[in-house]
Amino acid sequence: MSLTPITSQTVLLHLLAAWMSERFYRTFRPADELPKNDDTIGFDALITQRNRMIGVFIAELWNAPKIASVTEQLSALLSDDAVSDESIEDGAYAVWIPPKVRLPSTEPYLSELRLQLVKGMRGISIDERREIRIPRAVTLAKLENTGAYMSVTGGFSKEWLALSEGVQGSFHLDSHKISRLPKERAEVESMMTQIRDKAMLLREGELTELDIFDHWTISHLPETISSGVTVISPPPELDPHDGTPVRQDLRRVLKRVQQTDMSTVDMSVLVVTTAVTHIDQELVTTAIKGMSPTMYGMLDLVVVVADGELRQVLQPRALPWDAG
């Protein structure tokens, strides 16, 4: 039986409801669909908490990527695999593609990635995230015998100082195929030790490739979502360190929010996803702080989703269940 791939909006909605349930010690349930009446025009979805109604705005802080067809194809293939592979637990999954990754659209590269992702989905419990290893290669060159420095481009660029520690000579590391480092610092240190050890073996003018791993994230989503797999992938040309597109897209979303009648719900929430490798690198908080409160003051809560994790950006002034 084939499954219909789930949408990124559905993923964000159900992650938000599960996070609110844990955060506020109450049960929040996504409504199956928006009621067809004028009172809810403007909201993307509704969440219920007993007799209370929460209006939800959902947005990706990027323009629709040109690679949508590739993500949809991969989502459909993985959804079929989730049904046929008995080692994959029933449920819904999200594959979080790191920024600047260009998904393969041709064979055998698409099938190779598909197999790696299927392997990564096996054995993940509900509501858990897992980092999976994607084989990659980095290029290391010894430029000169003099100096004690390693210049770095790509995924390890922020680690150039740590990589330079203890090396004898001048080196260059091209790690553009690495899009996301692991979350645990110990694992990053282990990878850098591998690179430095290799550098010690090089002669002046020598260049070599080093097999290493990129680290992506897969989430086993809340059980409130119908079974299926979605691949969430920002446009590869988007720079995760550039706050300008984030501010522009956030303003665009907030303009839509401002046009909605909030009096029809008990609480209003904006949930967005943004292109970052780890949640602690998100730029939405900075963007919000740089705006006038009149831009977002009509919202009760703003939450960012990235890499399968959630972060509260805007603290609720008051909660409807605390009234009275």
C-alpha positions in Angstrom: 0.0 0.0 0.0 1.4 3.4 -1.0 1.4 6.3 1.4 0.7 9.9 0.5 3.7 12.0 1.4 2.9 14.4 4.2 3.4 18.2 3.8 5.9 20.3 5.6 3.0 22.4 7.0 1.5 19.3 8.5 4.8 18.5 10.1 5.2 21.9 11.6 1.6 21.9 12.9 1.9 18.6 14.7 5.3 19.3 16.1 3.9 22.6 17.5 1.0 20.8 19.1 3.2 18.2 20.7 5.6 20.9 21.9 2.8 23.0 23.4 1.5 19.9 25.2 4.8 19.3 26.8 5.6 23.0 27.5 2.2 23.9 29.0 1.2 20.6 30.6 -2.0 20.4 28.7 -3.3 18.4 25.7 -3.3 20.2 22.4 -4.7 18.5 19.3 -4.4 19.8 15.7 -7.8 20.1 14.1 -8.3 17.8 11.1 -9.0 20.8 8.8 -10.0 24.4 9.0 -13.8 24.9 9.4 -15.3 26.3 6.3 -16.5 29.6 7.7 -15.5 33.2 7.6 -14.3 33.3 11.3 -11.1 31.4 10.5 -10.1 33.0 7.2 -6.4 33.9 7.4 -5.3 31.0 9.7 -3.4 28.1 8.2 -4.6 25.6 10.8 -6.3 25.3 14.2 -5.3 23.6 17.4 -7.8 22.7 20.1 -7.3 22.6 23.8 -10.6 21.4 25.4 -13.1 24.1 24.4 -10.4 26.6 23.4 -9.3 27.3 19.9 -5.8 28.3 18.9 -5.3 29.9 15.5 -2.0 28.9 13.8 0.0 30.6 11.0 2.6 28.3 9.4 5.4 29.5 7.2 8.7 28.4 5.6 11.1 31.4 5.7 12.2 30.9 2.2 10.7 31.1 -1.3 9.4 27.9 -2.9 12.6 26.1 -4.0 13.1 25.1 -7.6 14.1 21.6 -6.4 10.5 21.0 -5.1 10.1 18.2 -7.6 13.2 16.4 -6.3 12.0 16.7 -2.7 8.5 15.4 -3.6 10.0 12.5 -5.5 12.3 11.6 -2.7 9.4 11.9 -0.1 7.2 9.6 -2.2 10.0 7.0 -2.6 10.8 7.1 1.2 7.1 6.8 2.0 6.9 3.6 0.0 10.0 2.3 1.7 8.6 3.0 5.1 5.7 0.6 4.3 7.8 -2.2 2.8 10.7 -2.2 5.2 9.7 -4.1 8.4 12.6 -2.6 10.4 11.0 0.9 10.1 8.4 1.5 12.8 5.0 2.6 11.6 4.4 6.4 11.7 5.4 9.6 10.1 9.0 10.8 9.5 10.7 14.0 8.5 14.1 14.3 6.9 15.7 17.6 7.6 18.0 18.5 4.7 20.8 20.9 5.8 21.3 24.3 4.1 23.2 24.5 0.9 22.6 20.8 0.0 21.6 20.2 -3.6 19.7 16.9 -3.6 20.6 14.5 -6.4 18.0 14.1 -9.2 19.8 11.4 -11.3 20.9 7.9 -10.8 22.7 6.2 -9.2 23.0 9.1 -6.7 19.3 9.4 -5.9 19.1 5.7 -5.1 22.3 5.8 -3.0 20.9 8.6 -0.9 17.5 6.8 -0.6 19.2 3.7 0.8 21.2 5.8 3.3 18.0 7.5 4.5 16.0 4.3 4.8 18.8 2.8 6.9 18.6 5.9 9.1 14.9 5.6 9.7 15.1 2.1 11.1 14.6 1.8 14.8 13.7 5.4 15.6 11.1 5.6 18.4 8.2 8.1 18.2 9.1 11.7 19.1 12.8 11.0 18.7 15.4 12.5 16.4 18.5 10.8 15.1 21.6 12.1 13.4 22.5 9.9 10.4 25.9 9.7 8.6 26.1 10.5 4.9 29.5 9.5 3.4 31.4 12.4 2.0 35.0 13.3 1.1 37.0 16.4 1.9 40.2 17.5 0.2 43.3 18.3 2.2 46.4 19.9 0.7 49.8 20.8 2.3 50.8 24.0 0.7 54.1 24.7 2.5 56.4 23.2 5.2 56.5 26.6 6.9 53.8 28.0 9.2 51.3 26.4 11.4 47.9 27.1 9.9 45.0 25.5 8.1 42.7 27.6 5.9 39.3 26.0 5.6 36.3 26.4 3.2 33.0 24.6 3.6 31.3 23.0 6.6 34.5 23.1 8.8 35.2 26.7 8.1 34.3 27.9 11.6 36.7 25.3 13.0 39.8 26.6 11.3 41.4 27.7 14.5 40.9 24.3 16.2 42.1 22.6 13.0 45.3 24.7 13.0 46.3 23.6 16.5 49.4 21.5 16.5 49.8 21.3 12.7 53.3 21.9 11.2 53.1 23.6 7.9 50.5 25.5 5.9 47.4 23.5 4.8 44.1 24.0 3.0 41.0 22.0 3.7 38.1 22.0 1.2 35.1 20.7 3.1 32.3 22.1 0.9 30.7 18.7 0.8 30.1 18.8 4.5 26.9 20.7 5.1 26.3 19.9 8.8 28.6 18.9 11.7 27.3 16.7 14.4 25.6 18.3 17.5 27.9 16.6 20.0 31.2 18.5 20.4 33.1 15.2 21.1 32.2 13.9 17.7 33.3 17.1 16.0 36.6 16.9 17.9 37.0 13.3 16.7 36.5 14.3 13.1 39.1 17.1 13.4 41.6 14.7 15.0 41.2 12.5 11.9 41.9 15.5 9.7 44.9 16.7 11.7 46.4 13.2 11.8 46.1 13.0 8.0 47.8 16.4 7.6 50.8 15.1 9.5 51.4 12.5 6.8 51.4 14.9 3.9 54.5 16.2 2.0 54.7 19.8 0.7 52.6 20.1 -2.4 50.7 16.9 -1.8 46.9 16.7 -2.0 44.7 13.9 -0.7 41.0 13.1 -0.2 39.8 12.0 3.2 36.6 10.0 3.7 34.4 11.6 6.3 30.7 11.9 7.2 28.1 14.6 6.8 25.4 14.5 9.5 21.8 14.9 8.7 18.7 14.7 11.0 15.6 12.4 10.8 12.7 12.8 13.1 10.0 10.2 14.0 7.1 12.5 14.2 4.2 12.6 16.8 1.7 9.7 16.4 -1.0 12.3 15.6 0.3 12.5 12.0 -0.7 9.9 9.4 2.0 7.6 8.3 4.4 8.9 5.6 7.7 10.7 5.0 8.4 14.3 4.1 11.7 15.8 3.0 12.1 19.4 4.2 14.7 21.1 2.1 15.6 24.8 1.9 16.8 26.2 -1.4 20.5 25.3 -1.8 21.4 28.8 -2.8 20.1 30.2 0.6 22.9 31.3 2.9 22.0 30.2 6.5 24.2 33.0 8.0 22.5 35.8 6.1 19.8 37.4 8.2 18.5 39.6 5.4 16.3 37.0 3.7 15.0 35.9 7.1 13.9 39.4 8.0 12.3 39.9 4.6 10.4 36.6 4.7 9.3 37.2 8.3 8.0 40.7 7.4 6.1 39.1 4.5 4.5 36.6 6.8 3.7 39.1 9.5 1.9 41.3 7.0 -0.5 38.4 6.4 -0.9 37.9 10.1 -1.8 41.5 10.6 -4.8 41.1 8.2 -6.4 38.4 10.3 -9.1 38.9 12.9 -7.6 37.4 16.1 -10.8 37.9 18.1 -12.1 34.7 16.6 -9.7 32.5 18.6 -8.5 32.2 22.2 -4.8 32.3 21.2 -2.8 33.0 18.1 0.5 31.3 17.2 3.1 31.7 14.4 5.3 28.7 13.7 8.1 29.0 11.1 10.9 26.9 9.9 14.2 28.4 8.7 17.4 27.2 7.0 20.0 26.5 9.7 22.1 23.5 10.6 21.2 23.6 14.3 18.4 25.3 16.2 20.8 27.5 18.2 21.9 29.2 15.0 18.5 30.4 14.0 18.2 34.1 13.2 14.4 34.6 13.7 15.0 35.7 17.3 17.4 38.4 16.2 15.0 39.5 13.5 12.0 39.7 15.9 14.1 41.8 18.4 15.0 44.2 15.6 11.3 44.9 14.7 8.7 47.2 16.2 6.3 45.3 18.5 3.5 46.6 16.3 4.6 44.1 13.7 4.1 41.0 15.8 2.2 42.2 19.0 -1.0 40.7 17.8 0.6 37.2 18.2 0.6 35.3 21.5 3.4 33.0 20.7 6.1 32.6 18.0 8.0 29.3 17.6 10.9 28.3 15.3 11.4 24.8 14.0 14.8 23.8 12.6 16.6 20.6 12.3 13.7 18.8 14.0 13.9 21.0 17.2 11.7 23.8 18.4 12.5 27.1 20.1 10.2 29.6 21.6 10.9 33.1 20.3 8.0 35.2 21.7 6.9 34.7 25.3 3.1 34.7 25.8 1.9 37.7 27.7 -0.9 35.7 29.1 -2.3 32.2 28.6 -6.1 31.7 28.1 -6.2 28.7 30.5 -4.7 30.9 33.3 -7.5 33.5 33.1 -9.7 33.7 36.1 
